[in-house]
Amino acid sequence: MVRGYGTSETTTSATSSTARHLVRLHFENGRLVMGHRQIESEAYKASKKHNKLCYREFSEAPKPDNFLAYIGDLANLFSGASLTDNANTGVVRLGDGRVVCLTETIKGSTVVDPNTLDTLGRFQFSDNLGGLVHSAHPIVTDSDFLTLLPDLINPGYLVVRMDPGTNERKVMGRVKCRGGPSPGWVHSFPVTEHYVVVPEMPLRYCAQNLLKAEPTPLYKFQWHPESKAYMHVMCKASGKIVASVEVPLFVTFHFINAYEEKDEDGRVTAIIADCCEHNADTTILQKLTLQNLRSYSGQDVLPDARVGRFRIPMDGSPYGSLEAALNPNEHGKGLDMCSINPAFLGKKYRYAYACGAQRPCNFPNTLTKIDLTEKKAKNWLDEGSIPSEPFFVPRPVQQRKMMVS
């Protein structure tokens, strides 16, 4: 028996919609039972009632009726009241069995019934850590829940964990940003068996853009190449920073995996971290708006992407490297929405599964299996359709494994 839950994270404009389908797949005895429901967030219910956008979303903000309404909206922004709770980025099953839908706003964490998909209510954290946003893609296992809390006032990140069966996040440690003027966007991050890798991207949170009534080209972010890019490594056991290196500029939404590289004596010499990297090109955010996807249908306008492989030395060196893990032509120079066999989380691995590209296209349109050892990729295209993020489904040794999209 296999069960799967998911929301389809597709475009930046989809992140600004006020409704999100939650999908349930149930495989048993050769049969598939599928269900879907709307996540009934406050943003969704308000939009449905008033027939307009009522909360600040990823790429959209409600238009104030007048100046006084705008001032009121700013006050609500600082308290978080005007931010969306539209849990549209991902679904996680906690170690205690609870299923939670997530987005980048902390208030958007929503508990759903895994059988009926009913919205049960907001996931309330019981600690006093506060904050308005967190990483949209935490690291979740049967025994752990790890996430990052960006500090927009004193630029940095809190690395926190939560035990199964609790709602209390505990601080493991803090990373201080080396660039500025604000922390880099952390949509996702990777871990190894013993370390948490904290990326500091030059695409940084921007308070000025967040305060504007009209969307800016980079939404709530600003590109600061002069601030440089960094990768930080924190020890899970001590919470101490054991490596912090400057790396080439990068833009990524989704990290794939990370692992420890060791010498013949078993000492960790480097951390390898892989991501879907967009060649430090921020135009990917605009290219994926619904308006552009409709305007450029059939045209080859999808920005290039690659499996970006960071190598972070653990010997005190000030610089790390970033290179393509394989020739991007193997996957059509398009790549996003990666997943792996979860048994290899934080460990050296060979295969990744993703949405690649068969050109011409304006959106990732293939299911792609990447072999990082042979540096090859297999691509499957269903003409006229677009796959969702693939999920690897482990099976017993004697049976074939499968991927669901």
MOSULRA-V489358 format. One record per pair of residues at least 6 apart in sequence whose C-alpha atoms are under 7 Angstrom apart, sorted by the first residue. I is the first residue (numbers start at 1). J is the second residue. D is the distance in Angstrom with one decimal. If there is no record, write none. Layout:
i={I I}
j={J J}
d={D D}
This chain:
i={1 1 2 2 2 3 3 3 4 4 4 5 5 5 5 6 6 6 6 6 7 7 7 7 7 7 7 8 8 9 11 11 11 12 12 12 12 13 13 13 15 15 15 16 16 16 16 18 18 18 18 19 19 19 20 20 20 21 21 21 21 22 22 22 22 23 23 23 24 24 24 25 25 25 25 26 26 26 27 37 39 40 41 41 42 43 43 43 43 43 44 46 47 47 53 54 55 55 55 55 55 56 56 56 56 57 57 59 59 60 61 61 61 63 64 73 74 76 77 80 84 84 85 85 85 86 86 87 87 87 87 87 87 88 88 89 89 89 90 90 90 91 91 91 91 92 92 92 92 93 93 94 94 94 95 95 95 95 96 96 99 99 99 99 100 100 100 100 101 101 101 102 102 102 102 103 103 104 104 104 104 105 105 105 106 106 106 109 109 110 110 110 111 111 111 111 111 112 112 112 113 113 124 125 125 126 126 127 127 133 133 134 134 134 135 135 135 135 135 135 136 136 137 137 138 138 138 138 139 139 139 140 143 143 144 144 144 144 145 145 145 146 146 146 147 147 147 148 148 148 148 149 149 149 150 150 150 150 151 152 152 155 155 155 155 156 156 156 156 157 157 157 158 158 158 158 159 159 159 159 160 160 160 160 161 161 161 161 162 162 162 172 173 173 177 179 179 180 182 182 183 183 183 184 184 184 184 184 184 185 185 185 185 186 187 187 188 188 188 189 189 189 189 190 190 190 190 190 190 191 191 191 192 192 192 192 192 193 193 194 194 195 195 195 195 196 196 196 196 197 197 197 197 198 198 198 199 199 199 200 200 200 201 201 201 201 202 202 202 202 202 202 202 203 203 203 203 204 204 204 204 205 205 205 206 206 206 209 209 209 209 210 217 218 228 229 229 229 229 230 230 230 230 231 231 231 231 232 232 232 232 233 233 233 233 234 234 234 235 235 243 243 245 245 245 245 246 246 246 247 247 247 247 248 248 249 250 250 250 251 251 251 251 251 251 252 252 252 252 254 254 254 255 255 255 256 256 256 256 257 257 257 257 258 258 258 258 258 259 259 259 259 259 259 260 260 260 260 261 261 261 261 261 262 262 263 269 269 269 270 270 270 270 271 271 271 272 272 272 272 273 273 273 274 274 274 274 275 275 275 276 276 276 276 276 276 277 277 277 277 278 278 278 279 284 287 293 296 297 298 298 298 299 299 299 300 300 300 300 301 301 302 302 302 304 304 305 305 305 306 306 306 306 306 307 307 307 308 308 308 308 309 309 309 309 310 310 310 310 311 311 311 312 312 313 325 326 330 330 331 331 331 331 331 332 332 332 332 333 334 334 334 335 335 335 335 335 336 336 336 337 337 337 338 338 338 338 338 339 339 339 339 339 339 340 340 340 340 341 341 350 350 350 351 351 351 351 352 352 352 353 353 353 353 354 354 354 354 354 355 355 355 355 355 355 355 356 356 356 356 356 357 357 357 358 358 365 365 365 366 366 366 366 367 367 367 367 368 368 368 368 369 369 369 370 370 370 371 387 388 389 390 390 390 391 391 391 392 392 392 393 393 393 394 395}
j={27 28 26 27 28 25 26 27 24 25 26 23 24 25 91 22 23 24 90 91 21 22 23 88 89 90 91 388 389 89 288 289 290 59 285 288 289 59 289 290 57 58 88 57 58 59 60 43 44 47 86 38 39 44 38 39 88 36 37 38 39 36 37 38 39 35 36 37 34 35 36 32 33 34 35 32 33 34 33 117 119 119 85 86 85 54 55 84 85 86 86 54 53 54 62 62 61 62 82 83 84 62 82 83 84 83 84 215 219 215 213 214 215 213 70 82 211 82 83 132 105 108 105 107 108 103 108 101 102 103 108 109 110 102 103 102 103 136 101 102 103 99 100 101 102 99 100 101 140 99 100 140 142 164 141 142 143 164 164 165 111 112 113 114 109 110 111 112 109 110 111 108 109 110 136 109 136 133 134 135 136 132 133 134 132 133 134 122 123 121 122 123 119 120 121 122 123 118 119 120 119 120 167 167 168 167 168 168 169 149 150 148 149 150 147 148 149 186 187 188 187 188 187 188 145 146 147 188 145 146 147 146 163 164 161 162 163 164 161 162 163 160 161 162 159 160 161 157 158 159 160 157 158 159 156 157 158 183 157 182 183 176 177 182 183 175 176 177 183 174 175 176 171 173 174 175 171 172 173 174 169 170 171 172 169 170 171 172 168 169 170 239 239 240 183 227 228 227 204 205 200 204 205 200 201 202 203 204 205 201 203 204 205 199 253 254 253 254 255 197 198 199 255 196 197 255 257 258 273 197 258 346 258 259 260 346 347 346 347 235 236 233 234 235 236 233 234 235 236 231 232 233 234 231 232 233 230 231 232 229 230 231 229 230 250 251 223 224 225 227 228 229 249 221 222 223 224 221 222 223 224 220 221 222 220 221 222 216 219 220 221 220 286 285 249 246 247 248 249 244 245 246 247 244 245 246 247 241 243 244 245 241 242 243 244 240 241 242 241 242 314 316 312 318 319 320 318 319 320 319 320 321 322 321 322 280 277 279 280 277 278 279 280 281 282 275 276 277 278 275 276 337 274 275 276 274 275 338 339 273 274 345 346 272 273 274 346 347 271 272 273 346 347 348 268 270 271 272 268 269 270 271 272 268 269 269 313 314 315 311 312 313 314 311 312 313 309 310 311 312 309 310 311 307 308 309 310 307 308 309 305 306 307 308 335 336 305 306 307 308 304 305 306 305 303 302 362 362 362 360 361 362 360 361 362 359 360 361 362 361 362 361 362 363 333 334 333 334 335 324 328 333 334 335 324 325 326 322 323 324 325 322 323 324 325 320 321 322 323 320 321 322 320 321 320 372 375 376 377 356 357 368 377 379 356 357 358 359 357 356 357 364 354 355 356 357 364 354 355 356 354 355 389 352 353 354 355 389 352 353 354 390 391 392 351 352 353 392 392 394 371 372 373 369 370 371 372 369 370 371 368 369 370 390 367 368 369 389 390 364 365 366 367 368 387 389 364 365 366 367 368 364 365 366 365 366 381 386 387 379 380 381 387 379 380 381 387 377 378 379 380 377 378 379 376 377 378 377 405 405 405 403 404 405 403 404 405 402 403 404 401 402 403 401 401}
d={5.5 4.6 5.8 5.0 6.7 5.6 4.6 6.4 5.8 5.1 6.6 5.6 4.7 6.5 6.6 6.0 5.4 6.9 6.3 5.5 6.2 5.2 6.4 6.4 6.6 5.6 6.7 6.0 6.8 5.6 5.2 6.0 6.9 6.6 6.6 6.0 5.5 6.3 4.9 5.5 7.0 5.7 6.6 4.8 5.3 5.5 5.8 5.9 4.7 6.7 6.3 6.4 6.8 5.4 5.6 5.9 5.7 6.3 5.5 4.7 6.5 5.4 5.3 6.0 6.5 5.8 4.4 6.8 5.6 5.1 6.1 6.9 6.0 4.7 6.7 5.6 5.0 6.3 6.5 6.2 6.0 6.0 6.0 5.7 6.5 6.6 6.0 5.9 6.1 6.0 7.0 6.4 5.4 5.9 5.3 5.5 6.6 6.2 5.3 5.6 5.2 6.3 6.0 4.8 5.5 6.7 5.5 6.3 5.5 5.9 6.3 6.7 7.0 6.6 5.3 6.6 6.9 5.1 6.4 6.3 7.0 6.7 6.6 5.5 3.6 6.9 5.7 5.5 4.7 4.7 5.2 6.3 6.6 6.4 5.7 5.7 4.9 6.5 5.8 5.4 6.9 7.0 5.7 4.4 6.2 5.7 5.4 6.5 7.0 4.5 6.4 6.7 6.7 6.6 6.3 4.0 5.7 5.0 5.3 5.3 5.9 5.8 6.9 6.2 6.5 5.4 4.5 6.2 5.8 5.1 6.3 6.1 4.8 6.6 6.4 6.7 5.1 5.4 5.5 5.9 4.6 5.8 4.4 6.4 5.7 5.2 6.1 5.9 5.3 5.8 4.4 5.1 6.3 5.4 5.6 5.9 5.7 5.5 4.6 5.1 6.6 6.5 6.9 4.9 5.8 5.4 5.0 5.1 6.1 6.5 6.9 5.7 4.6 6.4 6.1 5.4 6.7 5.6 5.0 5.7 5.3 6.3 6.4 5.0 6.7 5.6 4.7 6.9 5.7 5.1 6.5 6.6 6.8 6.2 6.9 6.4 5.9 6.7 5.3 5.1 6.7 5.7 4.4 6.7 6.1 5.6 6.5 6.1 5.6 4.8 6.3 5.4 5.0 6.6 6.0 4.5 6.5 6.6 5.6 6.1 6.5 6.4 5.6 5.1 5.1 5.4 4.3 4.7 5.7 5.7 5.1 6.6 6.7 6.1 4.6 6.5 6.0 5.5 5.4 5.9 5.9 5.3 4.4 5.3 5.4 5.4 6.6 6.8 5.8 4.6 6.2 5.1 4.5 6.6 6.2 4.8 6.4 5.8 6.0 6.0 6.9 5.6 6.1 5.0 4.6 5.7 5.5 3.9 6.1 6.4 6.1 5.3 6.0 7.0 5.6 6.9 6.6 5.6 6.1 6.5 6.2 6.7 5.8 6.6 5.6 6.1 5.6 5.8 7.0 5.6 5.8 5.4 5.5 4.8 6.4 3.7 6.3 5.2 6.7 6.2 5.6 6.4 5.5 4.7 5.2 5.8 5.1 6.5 6.4 7.0 5.8 4.7 6.4 6.0 5.0 6.2 6.3 4.7 6.3 5.8 5.0 5.9 5.2 6.7 6.5 6.8 5.9 5.2 5.7 6.3 5.9 5.5 7.0 6.2 5.7 4.5 6.2 5.3 5.4 6.3 7.0 6.1 4.5 6.4 5.6 4.8 5.7 6.5 6.5 5.1 6.8 4.9 6.8 6.8 6.4 5.8 5.6 6.3 5.4 6.9 5.5 4.4 5.4 5.8 5.5 6.6 6.9 7.0 5.8 4.3 6.6 5.7 5.8 5.1 6.3 5.5 4.4 5.8 6.4 6.5 6.0 6.6 6.9 4.9 4.8 5.6 6.3 4.8 6.0 6.0 5.1 5.7 6.7 6.8 6.3 5.8 6.7 6.2 4.2 5.8 5.4 6.6 4.6 6.4 6.7 6.8 5.9 4.8 6.1 5.9 5.8 6.8 6.0 3.9 6.2 5.4 4.9 5.9 6.3 6.0 5.6 6.5 6.2 5.4 4.1 6.1 5.2 6.7 5.9 5.4 6.7 5.0 4.7 5.3 6.2 6.1 4.8 6.3 5.7 5.8 5.1 5.9 6.9 4.3 5.3 6.5 6.1 5.2 6.7 6.5 5.3 4.3 5.0 5.8 5.0 6.5 6.8 5.6 4.8 6.4 5.8 5.1 6.7 6.4 5.6 4.5 6.2 5.7 5.2 6.6 6.7 5.9 5.1 6.0 6.0 5.5 5.5 5.4 6.0 5.1 6.1 4.4 6.6 6.2 6.2 6.9 6.5 6.7 6.5 6.6 5.7 6.7 5.9 5.7 6.1 6.3 4.2 4.6 5.6 6.5 5.0 6.2 4.4 5.8 5.0 5.5 5.2 4.8 5.4 6.1 5.3 6.2 6.7 6.1 5.5 5.5 6.9 6.3 5.7 4.9 6.1 5.4 5.3 5.9 5.5 7.0 5.5 4.5 6.8 5.6 5.2 6.6 4.8 6.9 6.3 6.9 5.0 6.2 5.4 5.3 6.0 7.0 6.1 6.9 6.4 4.7 5.4 6.5 6.6 4.9 4.8 6.1 6.6 5.6 4.5 6.9 6.7 6.0 5.5 6.8 5.4 5.9 5.1 6.6 5.4 4.1 6.9 6.9 5.9 5.2 6.4 6.6 6.3 6.9 6.7 5.0 6.1 6.3 5.6 6.9 5.8 5.2 5.8 6.9 5.5 4.9 6.1 5.9 5.1 6.9 5.7 4.7 6.2 6.4 6.0 5.1 6.5 6.7 6.2 5.6 6.4 5.4 4.9 5.7 7.0 6.6 5.2 6.2 4.9 6.1 5.6 4.9 5.2 5.4 6.6 6.6 6.7 4.9 6.2 6.0 5.4 4.8 6.6 5.7 5.1 6.6 6.5 6.6 5.6 4.5 6.4 5.5 5.2 6.6 6.1 4.4 6.6 5.9 6.1 5.3 5.9 6.2 5.5 4.5 5.4 5.1 6.4 6.2 4.5 6.5 6.3 5.4 5.7 5.6 5.1}
